[in-house]
Amino acid sequence: MFGTGGIRGAVGETIGTKLAIRLGRALGTHAESVVVGRDVRDSGPMLEHALLSGVTECGGSVIRVGVESTPTIARSVSWLDADFGVVITGSHNPAGDNGFKIRTHTGEVLGRDRYRSLVRRANAGTARSVPATGIGGSTCRSDLRERHHQHLLDTFDSIAGPSVVVDLGNGAGRLTADVLADLGCEVTTLNGHRDGSFPGRGSEPTAAACRRLAHTVRATGADLGIAHDADADRLAAVDETGRFVPGDELFALFATEAARRGRGIALTVDTSSLVAEAVSEVGGETVRTGVGEMAVATGLDSEGIGFGGEPSGLWIWDDEIRCPDAHFAACKLVALIQREGPLSAQLAPFTDRYTTHRACLDASAKHDAIDRVRRRLGGDYDRIDTTDGIRIDTDDGWFLIRASGTEPVVRITADAADRETADRLFGRAERLVEATALSV
């Protein structure tokens, strides 16, 4: 339930009104003002009302902003001088899931330990009770998307010329299409109507989910395709040929652009060696972090680090906000295309330099599984990185075994300069997990 970016799970099982009320009471005990917004899921209003009840019951006030993207809600915490912001969202998870991302005034998500502390406090009955005269109130704001829109217009110069297909995945990311149009792009939208059942495609913008986007880009001769998840903190891309861009290549493009401006790069342990190599080639430096936006944001605390991300599509620029903002990333990508030329040409230096395999194995006791793998390894390998899971570097590549932060699975990644080696390393990791972790 406690993942790398918040509390998330199946509605009716791990996520429900009881949890929402308890979480609200814990927040209301320690915060005067809380911004609350949600994505498009059908369970959102139910959870919002329960959370609001908990906050106000304990004396806190709620600023309700309705259906908005995670980056808009994250920015609103400081704009509205609130103590916290809560995004009720299942992010890229299926429609039946939902959850809570709690944001600070910097836009950062709370860490897992602080989430647990809040819930423990509520479960222990230590949330304060207030008399009728002390009950908190709620207000509504509907201008936050306009403020975010104007910020992007003020940040980016006119981007007249490029044609862009934006696949919103029936989610809350409409701002991207609107701001790109106002900047001068010719914009076509896919799955633009909000629908919490996500009828157009799965919420996560994977290559398989973006097939219609790729087809539309080819058919219309567009310069770029962009896809978001339900709460628009992730961005994936399709180049002008209709090719879905692997996350590591997009990461390399954003990272080298930042490195040329003197910024260091925070990259996750599951990022292909391509990114560190590309950054090094332009004189930049990197630091390695755990997986998830919380870990990436923490990596930005290191001196000189100005950009961070992960191949799943989360991109954070430190001079903006400590929250992945896919609207900002979309504008950044279109600006790069206008300035530097077609996306396929910009990505050509990164294509086929490394092969990266990613897959997962079901494991309900995923953390126990990782512990058993760690014990099994003993002294078999010299270069073991336990920043997040178990990453083993070899002379010709590396493989990573880690517990998913959002699902009951163990994730396996293998990376090497050629496919044969990547296959071999992946097979080694897979056999290790199956023999050690799953034989219980």
N, C-alpha and C positions, 0 to 999 in steps of 0.2 A: 504493500500500500504506500509506503514512504519511498518515493523514487528519487531520481537524480534531479528532478525539477519540481517536486511538490508531492501532494497526496493524490493518488489516482487509482481507480479500480472499477469493477463492474457495479453499476447501479443496482441496488437491491441486495447486494452481497456485502462488499466492503464499503461502498459509498451509499449514504442515505441521509435522511433528515436528522436522525439522532446524532450522527457525526457532525453534520453542519451546525446544529444548535450548540453542541459542546465546543466546537471550534470557535463559533461566534462568541460564546460566553467567555472563553479564554481571551480572545482578542479584546472584547469589551471591558474586561477587567483591567487591561494594561494600556489601552489606547483610547484617546479622546475622539479620534476621527478615523474612519476606515472607508476607503473607496471600494465599491463592490461593482463588478461587471461580469459578463459571462459571454460564452460563445453561443452557437446556435442550437445546441442540443436540446431535445425536448425535455430533458430532466432539469435543465438549467433554472427555470423559474421556481420550481419546487425547492431546490437547494438554496437558491437566493433568498427566498422568504424565510427559510429555516435559519440560515446564517444571520440574516437581519434581525430576527427575533432574539437570537442569542446575544448579539452585540448590544442591542438596545436594552435588553433585560438587565444587563450589567452596567448600564450607564454610558456606553459609548454611542457615538453618532455615526450614521451611515450616509455616505454620498453615493447614490445609485446612478450608474452611468449607462445601464442597459447593455445591449449587445454591442460589443466593441472588440477589437483585436487585443491580444495580450500586450503588444508594445504601446498601444494607445493608453491602455489602463495603467501600465507601468509608468509611463511618463506623467500621468495625471496625479500620481501620489505627490510629487513635488509641486506640480502646478497648483494643486488645491491645498497644499500645506497639510496633508494628512499624515498620520503616523504609519499606516500600512495601506496596501492595496491588495484586494483579493480578486483573482480571476477564477471564475468557476468554469473549468474547461477540462476536457479529456485530451486536449492537444491533438496529436496525430493518431490517437487510439480510435478503435471502432466506435460506432454510434452508441452502443450500449454502455460504454464507459463514461465516466465523468470524474471530476476531481477539483482540487483547489491549489492554485499557485499564489503564495503570499509574497508580496513585493515590499521592499523598503523604499525610502525616498530616493535612493540612487537607482532604482529600477531592478536591483538584484533580487533574486529569489531567496527566501530563507533556506538555510541549510537543514538537512535531515534531522539533526539533533534538536534544532529550535522548533521544528514542527512537532517532534515527539514531546518536547517539553510543554508545548501549548496543549496538546491533547491530554497528556498526563495530568496537567494542572486542572483541566476541565473534568476529567474522569474522577479525579480525587476530591472534587467538590470544593476546591479552594477558590473558584471564581466568586467574585464578590456579589452580594445581593444588594439591591438598592430599593428604597421605598418608591411608591408611585410617583412622588415628586422628582425623583432622580432618574427616571427612565429616559434613555436617550431617544433622539428623534432621527428622522431620515429626510433627506432632500434629494432631488433629482437634477442631474445636469445632462444636457444634450449637445453641448458645444465642444466636447473634447476632441472629436474626430476633426472638426473644423480647425481647431488649434494645431493638431498634429499635421494636418494638410498644409496649413500656412507655414509651419516650421520647415517642411520639406521644400516648399516653393522658395522659401528664403535661403535655404541651404544650397540648392542646386540651380545652376544657370539653365536657361532654356535648352531643351534637348529636342529641338524641332527636327523632324526627319524620320527617325526610326519607326517602324511598324512593329507592334508588340501584341502577342496574344497572351492574355492573362487568364489562367485557370484558377478560379477561386475555390473550387472544390465544394461549393455550396456553403462555404464558411463565412467568417467575419472579416475577411480581408479586402472588402470593396475599396478601401482607401487607395490601394495600389493602382487600380485602374483609373480612379478619378484624378489622382495627382499626376500620373504619367500623361493623361490627356491634357491637363492644364499646363504641363511643361512643354507640350507641343508634339507629343507622340500620336501616331495613329493607333488606336487601341481597339482590340476585339476581345470580348470576354467569353469564357466558357464556364458553365456551371455557376453562373453569377447570382442566381436566386438563393436566398438563405433557406436551408432545409436541414434540420437536425438529423435526418436519416441518411444524409449524404448519398442521394440517388445517382449522382453523376459519376462518382468514382470513390475509392477509398480515401479516407482523410489524409493518410500519409502520402506525400507526393513522390512515390517511387517511380522507377522506369516503367513498370507494368501499369501503374495507375495513370501515367502521363502519355499513354499511347494515342489517345484522341488529341491531346495537345500537340504531339509530334506530327500527327497527320495534318492537323489544321495549319501548323506553321508551314509545312511543305506545300499544302494546297493553295494557301493564300500568298506565298512568297514573302512571309513576314521575316523580319530581321531577328526576332527573338521570341521564345516562349518562356513564360514564367508560371510557376505553380506554387501555391501555398497549402499549408495544412489548415485545420479548422479554425485555429486562433491566430494564424498568420504570424507566428514567430519563426517558421521555417520557410526557406526559399530554395526551390530547385529550378533548373533551367534546361531549355532545349535550344540548340543553336539553329542558325538559319537553314541548315540542311535537314532539320528534323531529327537530329541526333540528340538523345537525352545525355546531358553532361554528367559524368560521374562526379560525386561530391568531392572527391579528392582533387580532381582537375579544377573545379570551381574554387575550391579552397586555395589551390596554388595560384590562381589568377588574382583573387582578392589579396592574398598574402604578399605576393611579389609587388603588387601596387602599393601596399602599405609599407613594405620594406624599402622601396625606392624613396619613400618620403621619410626615412629614418626611423620607422617604427619597428620594434621587435614583435615577434609573433608567438602567441600561446597556441599550441596544438595538442590535441588529445592523443592518448597512447594508441588509439585505434586508427590514427591518420597514416596514410601511406607515406613511405619515405620520400616519395615524390615531392611533398610540400617542403620538408626541411631542406632537401637538396636544391629545390628551386629558389628558396629564400636565401640560402648560402651563396648561390651563384650571383645574386645581386647585392651581396655584402650585408645581408640581414642576419639577425640572430633569432633563435627560437628557444622556448622553454616548453617542457612536456607536462601535461596535466592529466588528471583523470577525465573520464567521459561525462558529459552533461554540462548544461549551461552554468550551474553553480561552480563547477571545477574550472571552467574556462574563465568565468568572471573573476575568480580568485587568482588565476594565472595572470590577469591583467594588473594585479597589484605589484608584480615584479617590476623593478626599475627598467624603464625604457620600452616596456611592452605596451603596444598601442592597438593591437588587433588580435582577435582570437576567434576560433571557430571549431567546428567538427564536421566531418563529411556528411552527416545526416541533414545538413542544411541550416544549422544555427550559426549566425555571424554576428559578432559584437565588436563595434568600434568604440574605443574607450573615450574618445572625445564627444560621443553622442550620449549613450545611456548604457548602463550595465544590464541590458536586456536585449536578447536577439530581436532586431526590428527588421522584419522581412520587407516592409514598405521602403525603409531606407536602403536596404540591400538591393531592391529592385531598381531604385533610382540610380544607385551607384553603378550597377551593371549596365544599364542603358547609357549612362554617361560615358562609361568606358568604351562601349561600342561606337558611340558617336565620335569619340576622340581618337580611338586607336584602330577602328575598322571592324570587320566581321568577327563575330565571336569564334567561329571555327578557326580562323587564322590566329587569333590570340591564344587559343588553346593548343594549337599544333605543337609547340615546344614541349607540352606536357603529356600528349597522347602516346600511349603504348610504351612509356618509359618503365612503368612498373605494372605488375599484375597483382591485384588485391582481391582475395576471396573472403566473403563474409557469409556466415550462416549461423543458425542457432539450433540447439537441441533442447527439447522439453526437460525441465527439471524443477519440480515444485519446491524442493529444498535447495535452491540454487546456491545460496551462500555456503551451506554445508558441503555442497559438491565442490566448490572452489577450494575449501579448506582441505578436502581429501586429496585433490589434485596437488595442492601445495606440499602436503606431507609425502605424497608418493614421489615427488621429484627428487627430494634429497639433494645430493650433490651432483646430479646428472648434468647440470648446465652451469656455466660460469657467469653468464650475463642474464640475470633475472631482475626484472623491474616489477615491483609490486605496488606501484602507484595506484593502479585500479585493476584488480584481478592479477593475472600472471602473464607478463610479457617476456618472452624468451628471444633474445637476439642471437643469431648464428652468424657464421662467416658469410652466408649468402642470402640472408633475409631475416625475417622474424615471424613469430606467431604469438597470438594473444588469446587467452581464455579468461572470460570475465562474466560475472553475473549481471544480467540485464537490470537496469534501474527502473524499468517500467513493466516488465512482463516476467512470468515464471519460466524463464529460459536461461540457458548458458550460451553466451555468444562466442563464436570463434572467428578470428581474423588471421589471415596469413598474407604476407606481402614479400615480394621478391622481384628482381629485375626481369625474370622470364617466367612464363607460364608453368613450365615443367617444375621449376623449383618451388613456386608458390603452391602448386598442387601437392608436391611432396610434403611441404611444411604443414599445409592444411590437413593432410591425411594423418600426419604425426599427431597434431593437436586433437583431431577428432577421435583417433584411437585412444589417446590418453584420457580424454573425457569419458568416452563410452566404457572403457575398461575400469576406470577408477571411480568416477563420480556417479555413474548411473547403475552400477552393479550393487544395488542395495535392496 
